[in-house]
Amino acid sequence: PLYGDFLVQQLGIADPAERIQALESVLDVPGSMAKLLRVPRYDDLPPGELAKTRLDTELIQRGLVTPQDLVPKQGRDLTWEERWVPTLAEKLRLLFESEFPGVGDVRVTPVWAAGDLLDLGGDFNQYVTSRGLMKQEGMVFRHFLRLILLCGEFAQLCPPETPADEWRDFLDEMTARLTESCRAVDPESTDKAIEAARAVADVVAGELTAVDTGIPDEPQAALDEFADGLFK
């Protein structure tokens, strides 16, 4: 909740791509899948308004990064650490940890899935096929369902630098487009999966609780199995 409130305070000046990155980054994503959903390179997805007008300056002033850290480096002999350019999600986490040094359990996973899907016109099948995600399509499907619910949670709040209508319109549009993409796969199953996902006690962690719908009280297992079954 503390990190969620922190994000709300930051996302008012963010552009749509930055907002998508920030929201997706708080959802737990298995490491094996995260490697396939990496945020595009600096040149393919340049920093947006939030990064350029606030985060970069704040991080440099606080000594958390150097100006050289924020631009790509060239050279075949460079190590991974030397090539590293922080993603938006990593910049947000660095700033958060600087402002709340006593909070040590916040995790972010920089991914670019929803933005990539929407760039392809919302065609789920084209997305998983073109990105080599056929074996992970059930997990990707569940990720989008959880993102839909997360948008609903953030719609209850509003960044201080954004008109409430503009913020809700952004979240409503993304929710509608993601829902349409999932329903194109299987309308009935998607509605059932969203209903099952509403039993999630923690949208971020994906932990389920025992409810009257018959969903077992096992972390993630029920929704994982349901989503994976759609593609067998």
Backbone bond lengths (Angstrom), bond angles and torsions (degrees), N, CA, C in turn:
res aa  C-N    CA-C-N  psi(-1)  N-CA   C-N-CA  omega(-1)  CA-C   N-CA-C  phi
1 P - - - 1.471 - - 1.528 112.69 -
2 L 1.338 116.60 -38.61 1.460 120.11 -179.73 1.519 110.57 -65.11
3 Y 1.335 116.87 -42.27 1.461 119.49 179.13 1.533 110.60 -70.20
4 G 1.320 116.51 -35.19 1.457 119.42 176.74 1.514 111.38 -61.77
5 D 1.330 116.67 -43.11 1.470 120.42 177.37 1.527 110.23 -64.26
6 F 1.325 116.53 -39.12 1.464 120.51 177.14 1.524 110.50 -59.44
7 L 1.344 117.00 -44.28 1.462 120.01 179.82 1.520 111.06 -62.57
8 V 1.317 117.04 -41.65 1.468 119.74 179.90 1.525 110.46 -57.97
9 Q 1.320 116.88 -38.13 1.461 120.56 -179.47 1.530 112.06 -69.07
10 Q 1.332 117.21 -21.66 1.462 120.67 -175.95 1.521 113.84 -96.30
11 L 1.327 117.71 -29.96 1.458 120.72 -165.44 1.516 115.26 -81.20
12 G 1.319 117.78 -1.15 1.459 119.58 179.53 1.518 112.67 -62.61
13 I 1.333 117.65 -37.90 1.469 120.72 -178.23 1.524 112.15 -96.92
14 A 1.324 117.09 1.95 1.469 120.68 -178.51 1.522 110.84 -75.49
15 D 1.327 115.67 147.97 1.462 118.88 174.27 1.533 108.49 -82.85
16 P 1.344 118.80 169.99 1.465 120.54 -176.13 1.522 114.35 -55.13
17 A 1.330 117.93 -41.81 1.458 120.25 -179.53 1.519 111.09 -63.61
18 E 1.319 117.55 -37.72 1.455 120.95 178.62 1.528 110.75 -69.05
19 R 1.308 116.83 -39.42 1.461 119.27 178.56 1.522 110.97 -63.11
20 I 1.316 116.57 -42.28 1.464 119.93 178.41 1.523 110.52 -62.58
21 Q 1.333 117.00 -45.69 1.463 120.17 178.75 1.520 111.58 -58.82
22 A 1.318 116.66 -44.66 1.465 120.55 -177.44 1.528 110.98 -64.02
23 L 1.323 117.10 -44.52 1.459 120.21 -179.20 1.524 111.46 -66.77
24 E 1.325 116.82 -45.67 1.465 119.24 -179.78 1.517 112.53 -63.23
25 S 1.318 116.83 -31.95 1.458 120.20 -173.00 1.520 113.61 -67.57
26 V 1.328 118.25 -20.76 1.463 119.19 -178.28 1.518 112.36 -86.70
27 L 1.315 118.86 -10.50 1.459 121.82 178.47 1.526 109.93 -81.88
28 D 1.316 116.50 132.34 1.461 119.98 177.16 1.519 109.76 -63.03
29 V 1.314 116.37 127.49 1.466 122.68 178.61 1.525 107.90 -129.11
30 P 1.327 118.75 127.39 1.465 119.89 178.10 1.521 111.19 -55.14
31 G 1.320 116.25 142.70 1.460 120.18 -177.35 1.506 113.67 -57.31
32 S 1.339 116.13 -37.17 1.467 119.41 -179.09 1.521 111.22 -64.60
33 M 1.335 117.33 -34.10 1.464 120.50 178.82 1.515 110.84 -81.27
34 A 1.334 116.98 -36.07 1.465 120.61 -178.67 1.527 110.92 -59.46
35 K 1.331 117.06 -33.16 1.462 120.38 179.64 1.525 111.71 -63.88
36 L 1.328 115.71 -27.19 1.466 120.50 -179.42 1.523 112.20 -89.89
37 L 1.320 116.53 -7.55 1.468 121.21 -177.03 1.521 111.15 -118.28
38 R 1.312 116.98 29.88 1.458 120.80 -176.04 1.526 111.88 -59.13
39 V 1.318 114.85 145.55 1.460 121.26 174.46 1.528 108.03 -63.16
40 P 1.323 118.34 135.63 1.471 120.77 -179.60 1.519 112.97 -56.45
41 R 1.305 114.99 159.94 1.456 120.46 179.56 1.527 111.44 -61.92
42 Y 1.310 114.41 161.93 1.463 123.13 -176.65 1.534 111.59 -50.51
43 D 1.328 116.69 -45.19 1.473 119.66 -176.74 1.522 111.91 -70.92
44 D 1.333 117.05 -28.04 1.464 120.56 -178.26 1.525 112.45 -85.07
45 L 1.323 116.68 -26.99 1.462 121.00 177.22 1.530 107.82 -139.02
46 P 1.333 116.91 79.01 1.472 121.59 -175.96 1.526 111.84 -62.55
47 P 1.332 117.33 159.71 1.462 121.02 176.99 1.527 111.44 -57.08
48 G 1.318 115.99 142.84 1.455 121.48 178.60 1.521 111.91 -96.44
49 E 1.323 115.30 -165.21 1.459 120.47 -174.82 1.523 112.80 -63.64
50 L 1.315 118.04 -41.13 1.456 120.16 -179.24 1.521 110.75 -61.60
51 A 1.321 116.52 -44.97 1.462 120.17 -179.56 1.524 111.13 -66.91
52 K 1.316 116.53 -46.71 1.466 120.16 -173.41 1.519 113.01 -72.17
53 T 1.314 117.48 -37.09 1.464 119.38 -173.14 1.523 114.24 -97.62
54 R 1.336 117.83 -11.66 1.461 118.46 -179.34 1.518 113.56 -135.96
55 L 1.331 117.22 -60.55 1.461 120.11 -169.60 1.525 112.71 -62.05
56 D 1.329 117.05 -48.42 1.466 119.44 -177.08 1.527 111.03 -58.83
57 T 1.321 116.17 -45.21 1.471 120.26 -179.42 1.518 111.48 -64.27
58 E 1.326 116.26 -45.60 1.462 120.61 -178.80 1.526 111.14 -62.11
59 L 1.321 116.67 -44.09 1.461 119.82 -177.12 1.523 111.61 -67.19
60 I 1.329 117.04 -37.63 1.466 120.50 178.29 1.526 110.02 -68.10
61 Q 1.327 117.03 -44.53 1.462 120.83 -179.41 1.519 112.21 -63.25
62 R 1.311 117.23 -32.15 1.461 120.82 179.70 1.529 112.58 -86.39
63 G 1.317 116.66 -1.51 1.454 120.51 178.26 1.517 113.81 74.83
64 L 1.326 117.09 20.02 1.462 120.73 -178.19 1.522 112.01 -85.10
65 V 1.314 117.24 -25.69 1.456 122.75 174.33 1.526 107.48 -143.43
66 T 1.317 115.31 165.21 1.465 120.65 172.87 1.522 108.24 -105.55
67 P 1.320 117.91 161.30 1.468 119.26 176.48 1.524 111.93 -56.17
68 Q 1.326 116.62 -33.10 1.468 120.47 -179.79 1.532 111.64 -68.06
69 D 1.348 116.75 -27.57 1.466 120.03 179.30 1.514 112.54 -66.76
70 L 1.327 116.61 -21.78 1.463 120.74 -170.25 1.520 113.79 -92.96
71 V 1.317 117.57 0.72 1.473 120.76 178.73 1.524 108.75 -128.46
72 P 1.322 117.33 149.74 1.466 120.48 -178.90 1.523 111.68 -63.72
73 K 1.326 114.92 144.99 1.457 121.30 175.67 1.526 109.97 -106.90
74 Q 1.318 115.95 146.79 1.454 121.82 -179.64 1.526 109.81 -106.50
75 G 1.315 115.00 149.88 1.459 119.31 176.97 1.513 111.39 134.67
76 R 1.310 116.54 128.98 1.458 120.89 -177.85 1.520 112.78 -70.81
77 D 1.323 117.66 -24.96 1.461 120.89 -174.02 1.527 113.13 -89.66
78 L 1.319 117.15 2.58 1.459 119.95 -178.40 1.530 110.41 -73.85
79 T 1.324 116.36 143.27 1.454 121.01 175.51 1.532 109.48 -77.60
80 W 1.338 115.05 171.52 1.470 118.84 178.65 1.525 109.57 -60.77
81 E 1.340 116.84 -42.47 1.453 120.02 -179.50 1.527 111.31 -61.60
82 E 1.332 116.28 -37.02 1.463 120.06 -179.93 1.526 111.49 -72.66
83 R 1.318 116.96 -27.83 1.469 120.67 178.88 1.531 112.39 -84.13
84 W 1.319 116.57 -15.70 1.463 121.89 -171.59 1.522 112.48 -59.08
85 V 1.319 115.10 128.10 1.463 122.82 170.96 1.528 105.95 -124.95
86 P 1.320 118.83 118.82 1.469 119.87 -174.69 1.522 112.27 -62.03
87 T 1.316 115.20 136.68 1.459 120.97 173.73 1.520 109.27 -76.12
88 L 1.314 116.29 170.99 1.460 119.79 178.46 1.524 110.54 -58.55
89 A 1.343 116.72 -43.46 1.460 120.25 -179.12 1.522 111.04 -60.69
90 E 1.316 117.31 -39.79 1.465 121.06 179.55 1.526 111.23 -69.41
91 K 1.322 116.82 -36.66 1.465 119.75 176.76 1.526 110.40 -64.19
92 L 1.316 117.00 -42.71 1.460 120.86 178.98 1.526 110.89 -62.55
93 R 1.324 116.36 -42.58 1.460 119.25 179.61 1.531 111.05 -65.23
94 L 1.327 117.57 -41.30 1.459 120.59 178.63 1.523 111.23 -60.04
95 L 1.327 116.49 -43.87 1.454 119.89 179.66 1.520 110.79 -66.66
96 F 1.308 117.22 -41.49 1.461 121.53 179.08 1.524 110.63 -61.15
97 E 1.323 116.58 -46.63 1.463 120.38 -178.87 1.526 111.17 -64.46
98 S 1.328 117.21 -30.17 1.454 120.72 176.92 1.527 110.81 -70.62
99 E 1.331 116.66 -37.93 1.461 120.37 -178.68 1.521 112.42 -81.46
100 F 1.341 116.80 -27.35 1.466 121.22 -178.99 1.527 109.20 -129.57
101 P 1.320 117.15 70.31 1.473 120.29 -174.24 1.519 114.06 -64.85
102 G 1.318 118.12 -18.28 1.458 119.92 -179.32 1.514 114.15 -83.70
103 V 1.330 117.35 -6.80 1.464 121.20 -179.19 1.521 108.13 -98.05
104 G 1.317 115.98 112.89 1.462 117.95 -174.02 1.501 115.46 -116.59
105 D 1.331 118.63 7.41 1.459 119.34 -175.16 1.528 113.64 -110.64
106 V 1.325 117.21 17.87 1.465 120.27 178.88 1.522 109.63 -86.81
107 R 1.317 115.83 126.34 1.459 120.60 178.64 1.529 109.20 -119.95
108 V 1.295 116.46 140.63 1.460 121.09 172.49 1.516 108.33 -128.11
109 T 1.318 115.49 149.82 1.459 121.48 177.84 1.520 108.21 -128.44
110 P 1.317 118.06 103.40 1.477 119.77 -179.49 1.530 110.92 -65.96
111 V 1.319 116.50 115.16 1.461 121.62 176.51 1.520 108.99 -138.21
112 W 1.313 115.07 163.62 1.470 121.64 177.58 1.520 106.94 -138.25
113 A 1.330 115.41 82.95 1.459 121.37 -178.10 1.527 110.87 -111.12
114 A 1.336 115.99 -56.87 1.470 119.29 -178.47 1.524 111.11 -62.52
115 G 1.321 117.15 -43.15 1.461 119.68 178.58 1.512 111.71 -61.68
116 D 1.324 116.29 -39.23 1.463 121.15 179.05 1.522 110.28 -66.30
117 L 1.326 116.30 -44.08 1.464 120.60 178.35 1.524 111.02 -59.94
118 L 1.319 117.02 -46.69 1.465 120.52 -178.13 1.522 111.37 -67.30
119 D 1.350 117.28 -32.70 1.462 120.32 176.21 1.531 111.42 -63.99
120 L 1.332 116.08 -25.68 1.463 121.08 178.67 1.523 111.99 -92.05
121 G 1.313 116.13 16.35 1.462 120.17 177.96 1.508 114.21 81.17
122 G 1.344 116.93 11.33 1.457 120.32 178.21 1.514 114.51 81.15
123 D 1.333 118.38 10.28 1.464 121.54 -179.65 1.526 109.18 -79.70
124 F 1.331 116.69 102.82 1.458 121.11 -175.68 1.522 112.02 -62.17
125 N 1.316 117.03 -45.85 1.462 120.45 -178.42 1.528 111.43 -62.66
126 Q 1.324 116.60 -42.49 1.460 119.59 177.04 1.519 110.73 -63.25
127 Y 1.329 116.00 -38.67 1.456 120.26 -178.52 1.528 111.44 -62.91
128 V 1.324 117.76 -53.95 1.465 119.51 -176.19 1.525 111.18 -67.82
129 T 1.337 117.04 -31.34 1.469 119.94 179.98 1.515 111.21 -72.58
130 S 1.326 116.86 -47.73 1.461 120.76 -176.44 1.522 112.26 -70.80
131 R 1.335 117.04 -23.57 1.464 120.09 -178.80 1.526 112.83 -101.29
132 G 1.321 116.81 7.78 1.461 120.35 177.69 1.515 113.52 65.58
133 L 1.329 116.69 37.81 1.459 121.32 -175.86 1.527 112.74 -109.86
134 M 1.326 117.78 21.50 1.455 120.02 -176.30 1.518 112.63 -58.92
135 K 1.331 117.35 -38.63 1.461 120.46 -179.04 1.522 112.03 -74.10
136 Q 1.317 116.59 -20.09 1.468 120.74 -178.66 1.520 112.87 -107.56
137 E 1.347 117.58 10.71 1.456 118.84 -170.80 1.524 112.81 -62.58
138 G 1.329 118.31 -31.83 1.454 119.48 176.52 1.514 112.02 -65.28
139 M 1.322 116.96 -41.01 1.462 121.64 178.71 1.524 110.78 -68.54
140 V 1.338 116.19 -38.76 1.466 119.67 178.19 1.527 110.05 -65.49
141 F 1.320 115.70 -41.03 1.457 121.30 178.45 1.535 109.73 -58.48
142 R 1.328 116.87 -47.19 1.454 120.90 179.70 1.534 111.14 -63.79
143 H 1.327 116.57 -36.63 1.457 120.78 177.76 1.531 110.82 -58.97
144 F 1.334 116.31 -43.38 1.464 119.55 179.55 1.524 111.62 -67.02
145 L 1.345 117.18 -37.24 1.460 119.74 177.42 1.527 111.07 -62.46
146 R 1.313 116.80 -41.95 1.462 120.44 -179.93 1.531 110.59 -68.66
147 L 1.334 116.50 -34.17 1.458 119.50 177.42 1.528 110.40 -66.35
148 I 1.329 117.31 -36.86 1.463 121.19 176.22 1.531 110.35 -59.04
149 L 1.330 115.98 -45.86 1.461 119.81 179.27 1.527 111.89 -67.59
150 L 1.326 116.38 -36.26 1.463 119.94 178.76 1.522 110.82 -64.25
151 C 1.328 116.77 -38.21 1.470 120.06 176.31 1.521 110.39 -59.83
152 G 1.333 116.04 -37.52 1.455 119.56 177.58 1.514 112.29 -63.64
153 E 1.336 116.68 -37.21 1.458 119.91 178.24 1.530 111.10 -67.19
154 F 1.334 116.18 -43.19 1.466 119.46 -178.52 1.526 111.95 -72.53
155 A 1.320 117.74 -19.90 1.465 120.71 178.78 1.527 111.34 -68.79
156 Q 1.335 117.28 -16.31 1.453 120.72 179.60 1.529 111.82 -78.23
157 L 1.338 116.45 -11.72 1.457 122.21 -179.26 1.525 108.74 -120.47
158 C 1.318 116.52 175.60 1.459 119.60 178.47 1.522 109.93 -151.40
159 P 1.334 117.60 130.59 1.465 120.33 176.68 1.520 110.46 -60.10
160 P 1.325 117.78 144.27 1.470 121.10 -175.99 1.521 113.85 -65.51
161 E 1.335 118.25 -21.96 1.462 120.40 -175.87 1.529 113.03 -102.07
162 T 1.324 116.26 14.09 1.459 120.86 -178.06 1.518 110.62 -130.10
163 P 1.334 119.19 134.53 1.466 120.33 173.59 1.524 110.11 -58.41
164 A 1.297 117.57 140.08 1.461 121.61 -176.74 1.524 111.51 -56.87
165 D 1.336 117.26 -40.04 1.463 120.04 -179.01 1.524 111.29 -64.06
166 E 1.326 116.98 -39.73 1.464 120.46 -179.30 1.525 110.94 -65.97
167 W 1.323 117.19 -41.19 1.465 122.14 179.10 1.521 111.00 -64.52
168 R 1.319 116.98 -47.33 1.463 120.35 -179.99 1.516 111.02 -66.41
169 D 1.338 117.54 -37.23 1.465 120.23 178.21 1.529 110.82 -61.90
170 F 1.331 116.65 -41.34 1.461 120.01 178.07 1.527 110.84 -61.36
171 L 1.334 116.66 -48.70 1.465 120.22 -178.42 1.522 111.29 -67.53
172 D 1.331 117.22 -39.83 1.470 120.55 179.75 1.524 110.79 -63.80
173 E 1.327 116.21 -41.76 1.457 119.40 -179.58 1.518 111.37 -65.57
174 M 1.332 116.92 -43.61 1.453 119.55 -179.96 1.523 110.48 -65.68
175 T 1.332 116.51 -41.58 1.463 120.25 177.84 1.516 110.77 -60.00
176 A 1.335 116.91 -45.39 1.460 121.10 -178.50 1.524 111.17 -63.47
177 R 1.326 117.18 -42.86 1.465 120.41 -178.07 1.522 111.83 -69.34
178 L 1.332 117.31 -39.23 1.462 119.99 177.84 1.522 111.08 -68.11
179 T 1.327 116.32 -40.85 1.458 120.33 178.69 1.523 110.62 -63.29
180 E 1.333 116.70 -42.19 1.461 120.95 177.86 1.520 110.92 -61.51
181 S 1.337 117.18 -40.27 1.456 120.83 179.54 1.526 111.13 -63.67
182 C 1.327 116.05 -42.41 1.463 119.69 -179.70 1.521 111.27 -70.16
183 R 1.315 116.48 -39.03 1.470 119.27 -179.02 1.527 111.51 -69.38
184 A 1.309 116.95 -24.63 1.464 119.36 176.70 1.521 110.93 -66.06
185 V 1.319 117.03 -24.45 1.460 121.00 177.22 1.520 109.58 -74.28
186 D 1.321 116.51 -49.36 1.465 121.96 179.98 1.522 107.67 -165.64
187 P 1.344 118.21 98.88 1.471 120.96 -174.38 1.524 113.43 -55.88
188 E 1.325 117.18 -49.50 1.468 120.16 -176.24 1.523 111.23 -65.08
189 S 1.321 115.96 -45.62 1.460 119.66 -178.57 1.525 111.33 -66.54
190 T 1.334 116.35 -35.16 1.459 119.55 178.84 1.520 110.65 -64.09
191 D 1.319 117.27 -44.92 1.456 120.35 179.17 1.526 110.55 -61.65
192 K 1.325 116.39 -39.92 1.466 119.53 178.90 1.526 110.62 -67.16
193 A 1.334 115.51 -39.33 1.462 118.97 -179.52 1.517 111.36 -66.68
194 I 1.344 116.70 -38.93 1.470 119.79 177.67 1.518 110.02 -64.67
195 E 1.331 116.42 -39.49 1.453 120.03 178.01 1.528 110.60 -64.22
196 A 1.325 116.32 -40.47 1.463 119.70 177.16 1.518 110.77 -65.08
197 A 1.335 115.91 -38.60 1.460 120.16 -178.89 1.517 111.82 -66.12
198 R 1.327 116.82 -23.33 1.463 119.19 179.35 1.526 111.43 -68.99
199 A 1.325 116.57 -13.20 1.462 120.24 176.56 1.520 111.56 -84.12
200 V 1.328 116.70 -2.79 1.456 120.61 -179.50 1.527 109.81 -66.33
201 A 1.327 115.21 125.78 1.456 119.15 179.10 1.515 111.59 -73.79
202 D 1.321 115.91 -32.76 1.461 121.83 -179.32 1.519 107.28 -134.74
203 V 1.335 116.73 104.97 1.452 120.49 -177.09 1.525 110.98 -59.57
204 V 1.317 116.28 -35.95 1.459 120.28 -177.86 1.515 111.31 -66.96
205 A 1.341 116.32 -50.10 1.461 120.17 -177.38 1.515 112.00 -82.46
206 G 1.335 116.52 -21.79 1.450 119.72 179.14 1.512 113.40 76.87
207 E 1.339 117.95 25.12 1.452 120.26 -178.69 1.514 110.33 -85.10
208 L 1.352 115.92 134.71 1.448 121.33 -177.38 1.518 110.83 -98.85
209 T 1.331 115.65 155.62 1.455 120.77 174.41 1.511 108.60 -122.70
210 A 1.317 116.19 155.09 1.455 120.55 179.53 1.525 109.29 -69.54
211 V 1.325 117.11 124.41 1.454 121.94 179.79 1.515 108.59 -136.65
212 D 1.317 116.39 176.53 1.458 120.58 -176.06 1.512 113.86 -66.54
213 T 1.334 117.74 -12.73 1.454 120.10 -179.66 1.517 111.94 -73.59
214 G 1.330 117.53 -6.60 1.449 119.68 179.02 1.504 113.94 88.74
215 I 1.310 117.74 7.19 1.460 120.77 178.56 1.524 109.10 -71.92
216 P 1.315 119.71 126.08 1.454 121.23 -177.64 1.519 112.09 -67.00
217 D 1.301 115.43 155.16 1.455 121.49 -179.02 1.526 109.80 -86.38
218 E 1.328 116.15 68.95 1.451 122.63 179.48 1.522 108.47 -133.75
219 P 1.327 119.07 130.06 1.465 121.96 -177.86 1.516 112.77 -54.82
220 Q 1.308 116.90 119.59 1.457 125.41 171.03 1.523 114.47 66.29
221 A 1.333 119.26 -23.92 1.461 120.90 -168.67 1.525 113.23 -58.32
222 A 1.343 116.32 -45.18 1.460 118.75 -174.55 1.522 112.26 -63.99
223 L 1.321 116.41 -49.95 1.464 119.41 -177.85 1.519 111.02 -68.65
224 D 1.329 117.19 -35.64 1.464 120.49 176.11 1.519 110.06 -59.61
225 E 1.333 115.77 -48.34 1.459 119.89 -177.61 1.517 111.08 -64.39
226 F 1.340 116.10 -40.13 1.460 120.02 -179.93 1.520 111.17 -62.77
227 A 1.329 115.98 -48.01 1.469 119.80 -177.92 1.514 110.51 -66.35
228 D 1.332 117.06 -44.35 1.461 119.39 -179.41 1.515 111.48 -61.43
229 G 1.353 115.90 -34.25 1.460 119.27 -179.30 1.506 113.64 -65.75
230 L 1.317 118.04 -21.38 1.473 120.75 178.88 1.513 112.28 -64.90
231 F 1.332 117.07 -22.91 1.456 119.61 -170.90 1.517 112.60 -113.04
232 K 1.325 117.34 11.66 1.464 120.72 177.83 1.530 109.67 -89.99
